[in-house]
Amino acid sequence: MAVRPFAFGARLRHQTRTVRVRTHERDTRRYVIEDSDTGRATRRRDHASLSGALADLARTWRGRLN
């Protein structure tokens, strides 16, 4: 089975906070999580695998509830 890079991104948004997952600019096998909110600097985390990036996305999104 062929392995293809993540062909789309994911964006979760609530009021002024946005969390995105997308492919890395230079290495299409890596993924980036960007957590932005007005009044705060954008936090960026790199991940070697899609499963790690999506787990971080879910953890970050659930963390906004507390």
C-alpha positions in Angstrom: 0.0 0.0 0.0 1.3 3.4 -0.9 1.8 6.1 1.7 0.5 9.5 0.8 1.1 12.7 2.7 -1.8 14.4 4.5 -3.6 16.0 1.6 -5.7 18.4 3.7 -5.5 20.3 7.0 -7.8 20.4 10.0 -8.9 23.5 11.8 -10.9 23.7 15.0 -12.2 27.1 16.0 -14.1 28.4 19.1 -14.6 32.1 19.5 -11.1 33.6 19.2 -9.1 30.4 19.5 -8.0 28.4 16.6 -6.1 25.1 16.5 -4.7 23.8 13.1 -3.0 20.7 11.9 -1.2 20.8 8.6 1.9 19.3 6.8 5.3 20.8 7.5 6.5 23.3 4.9 9.8 21.6 4.1 9.2 17.9 4.9 5.8 16.5 3.8 6.2 13.5 6.1 6.1 15.8 9.2 3.1 17.6 10.7 2.6 20.9 12.5 0.1 21.9 15.2 -0.6 25.7 15.5 -2.5 27.0 18.5 -3.5 30.7 18.1 -5.6 33.0 20.2 -6.0 36.8 20.0 -3.7 38.5 22.4 -1.3 35.6 22.6 1.6 34.4 20.5 0.9 31.4 18.2 2.3 28.2 19.7 3.7 25.7 17.1 4.6 22.1 17.7 6.2 19.7 15.2 5.3 16.0 15.0 7.0 13.2 13.1 3.7 11.2 12.6 0.1 12.0 11.8 -1.1 10.0 14.7 1.0 12.0 17.1 -0.2 15.3 15.6 -3.8 14.3 15.8 -3.4 13.1 19.4 -1.8 16.5 20.2 -4.7 18.3 18.4 -7.3 16.4 20.5 -5.4 16.9 23.7 -5.1 20.7 23.0 -8.7 21.0 22.0 -10.0 19.2 25.1 -7.7 21.3 27.3 -9.5 24.5 26.3 -12.5 23.2 28.3 -10.7 23.5 31.6 
